[in-house]
Amino acid sequence: MSTRWTKSTLIFGGAAIWGLLLASCVVSNRTIVAPPQIAGATYVGSNKCAQCHEETAKGFHSATHAKLAAKGGNAQDIGCESCHGPGSVHVKAGGGAGTIVNPGTSPETCFQCHLDKRGEFSLPSNHPVMSGKMSCSDCHNPHSGDAVAQGDTTNEGSINSTCLKCHTSQGGPYVFEHEASREGCVVCHSPHGSMNAKMLKARNANLCLQCHFQQNTSSGQIMIGGRDHGSFLSRGTCWSAGCHEAVHGSHVSSSLRF
């Protein structure tokens, strides 16, 4: 009897301790992430960085990433160093590659916080960040403005301006534009990676039916634009069945046929 009671105590006591430890993590009101490290380097503070990188530091106070700055007497105000690592070696060397972490040459620094993006970039259709042909900073400017998910983080104008820097032909102007483009490329595309070709959010007509949907009153009908598309959808996707091929816009067809 005594032995059984001891085992129960250990089981329930251990579970209680584990629960307290878990609760202590859950109730934390901030995310704790260790910054990248550089052998032999110590933290010097963002003010030291600003002495040379004045133009970059000028707008950093408005950046979402500015919230990464550690505060407090022992924190050394490590705003810049949260992503670039401790800067004492870099300062002593007067700058130079290899003395500081450069997220522009490797996405691993970004992945320390953005863990889900590592997985998205590993999907079959993706932007070639993992292969080194692109970097996160090609689309995102971490030093100023709001890093809004699925938005124009570079603050250069329209919501599509980041994508159109490379995908210029998709920007038009068109006589008949696809209205979805007004809401942004990310309405149809997953910008980091997707299981579907061309980083589409869905591989078939379900992508289009997110917007082009009408209530059907008769069984067997799929009404789109006032016309039954039931027999059309079996031929392929909306853009590959010889119908709405000009998906970004057209100069001759209001139905984006060609």
GINOR-V696858 format. One record per backbone hydrogen bond with DSSP energy under -0.5 kcal/mol. CO is the residue of the C=O (numbers start at 1). NH is the residue of the N-H. If there is no record, write none. Layout:
CO:NH + CO:NH
//
This chain:
1:5 + 2:6 + 3:7 + 4:8 + 5:9 + 6:10 + 7:11 + 8:12 + 9:13 + 10:14 + 11:15 + 12:16 + 13:17 + 14:18 + 15:19 + 16:20 + 17:21 + 18:22 + 19:23 + 20:24 + 21:25 + 22:26 + 23:27 + 25:28 + 31:33 + 36:86 + 38:41 + 42:88 + 45:48 + 45:49 + 46:50 + 47:51 + 48:51 + 49:52 + 49:53 + 52:54 + 53:57 + 54:58 + 55:59 + 57:60 + 59:62 + 60:63 + 63:66 + 64:67 + 65:68 + 66:69 + 72:75 + 72:76 + 75:78 + 77:46 + 77:79 + 79:82 + 80:83 + 80:84 + 81:85 + 82:36 + 84:101 + 87:91 + 88:92 + 89:93 + 90:95 + 91:94 + 96:99 + 100:98 + 101:103 + 102:105 + 102:106 + 106:109 + 107:111 + 108:112 + 109:112 + 110:113 + 110:114 + 113:115 + 114:117 + 114:118 + 115:118 + 115:119 + 116:120 + 117:121 + 118:122 + 119:122 + 120:123 + 124:126 + 125:194 + 127:129 + 127:130 + 128:133 + 128:134 + 129:132 + 135:138 + 136:139 + 136:140 + 140:142 + 141:144 + 145:64 + 146:148 + 148:151 + 151:153 + 152:155 + 158:161 + 160:164 + 161:165 + 162:165 + 163:166 + 163:167 + 166:168 + 167:170 + 168:171 + 169:172 + 175:177 + 176:250 + 177:179 + 178:181 + 179:182 + 179:183 + 180:183 + 180:184 + 184:187 + 185:188 + 185:189 + 188:201 + 189:191 + 192:127 + 194:125 + 196:199 + 197:200 + 199:190 + 200:196 + 204:207 + 205:209 + 207:210 + 208:211 + 208:212 + 211:213 + 218:221 + 222:229 + 223:214 + 224:227 + 227:224 + 227:229 + 229:233 + 232:235 + 233:236 + 237:240 + 237:241 + 238:244 + 243:245 + 245:247 + 248:178 + 250:176 + 253:256 + 256:246 + 257:245
//
